[in-house]
Amino acid sequence: MWLLRVIEAAGYSADSYSGRGMYGRKCIAVFTDGIGDGGYRGALASIVEAAEDCAEAAAILRGIVTDEWGKNGTVIYWPDVEWLE
């Protein structure tokens, strides 16, 4: 899966997440703590920079949703990209 490759190339770990309105369906996500990694903006910038080309970068940006995670964190997720166990 290309998105997993890009996330790992950026130095992040992908995980599964079921966001609002997903009714238990799991998708690819990246959890950020909001402090040590520059927050979700820093994580997203790193992920986009790791894309192989402009088309990949555009697909990353086009599909994202964010939710608050804990006190300072944010989860970045792609609800249209299914998490395969």
C-alpha positions as CSV (number, residue, x, y, z in Angstrom):
1,M,0.0,0.0,0.0
2,W,1.6,3.3,-1.1
3,L,0.3,5.3,1.8
4,L,1.9,3.0,4.4
5,R,5.2,3.2,2.5
6,V,5.1,7.0,2.5
7,I,4.2,7.2,6.2
8,E,7.1,4.9,7.1
9,A,9.5,6.8,4.9
10,A,8.6,9.9,6.8
11,G,9.6,8.2,10.0
12,Y,6.1,7.6,11.4
13,S,4.2,4.5,12.2
14,A,0.8,3.8,10.7
15,D,-2.0,2.5,12.9
16,S,-5.7,1.7,12.5
17,Y,-8.4,4.1,13.5
18,S,-12.1,4.3,13.3
19,G,-13.1,8.0,13.2
20,R,-16.4,9.7,13.7
21,G,-19.1,8.4,11.4
22,M,-17.1,5.4,10.3
23,Y,-19.3,2.9,12.3
24,G,-16.4,0.7,13.3
25,R,-14.7,0.6,9.9
26,K,-10.9,1.0,10.3
27,C,-8.7,3.2,8.2
28,I,-5.0,4.2,8.1
29,A,-4.0,6.8,10.7
30,V,-1.0,8.5,12.3
31,F,-1.1,9.6,15.9
32,T,0.8,12.6,17.0
33,D,1.5,13.9,20.5
34,G,1.4,17.6,19.6
35,I,4.6,18.3,21.5
36,G,7.7,16.3,20.5
37,D,7.1,15.9,16.8
38,G,5.9,19.4,15.8
39,G,2.3,18.4,16.2
40,Y,0.1,17.2,13.4
41,R,1.2,19.9,11.0
42,G,4.9,18.8,11.3
43,A,3.9,15.2,10.9
44,L,1.8,16.0,7.8
45,A,4.5,18.1,6.3
46,S,7.0,15.2,6.7
47,I,4.6,12.7,5.2
48,V,4.0,15.0,2.2
49,E,7.7,15.5,1.7
50,A,8.2,11.7,1.7
51,A,5.8,11.4,-1.3
52,E,7.5,10.2,-4.5
53,D,5.8,12.8,-6.7
54,C,3.2,15.6,-6.8
55,A,0.3,13.2,-7.5
56,E,1.1,11.2,-4.4
57,A,1.4,14.4,-2.3
58,A,-1.9,15.6,-3.6
59,A,-3.6,12.3,-2.8
60,I,-2.2,12.5,0.8
61,L,-3.6,16.0,1.3
62,R,-6.9,15.4,-0.5
63,G,-7.9,12.5,1.8
64,I,-7.0,13.6,5.3
65,V,-9.2,14.2,8.3
66,T,-8.0,15.1,11.8
67,D,-9.4,14.5,15.3
68,E,-8.2,15.6,18.7
69,W,-6.5,12.8,20.5
70,G,-6.0,13.1,24.3
71,K,-4.9,16.4,25.8
72,N,-2.4,17.6,23.2
73,G,-2.5,15.1,20.4
74,T,-4.1,14.8,17.0
75,V,-4.8,11.8,14.9
76,I,-4.4,12.3,11.1
77,Y,-6.5,9.7,9.2
78,W,-7.6,8.8,5.8
79,P,-11.1,7.4,6.0
80,D,-11.2,6.3,2.4
81,V,-8.1,4.1,2.8
82,E,-9.1,0.9,4.5
83,W,-6.8,-0.6,7.2
84,L,-6.1,-4.2,6.3
85,E,-5.3,-6.5,9.2
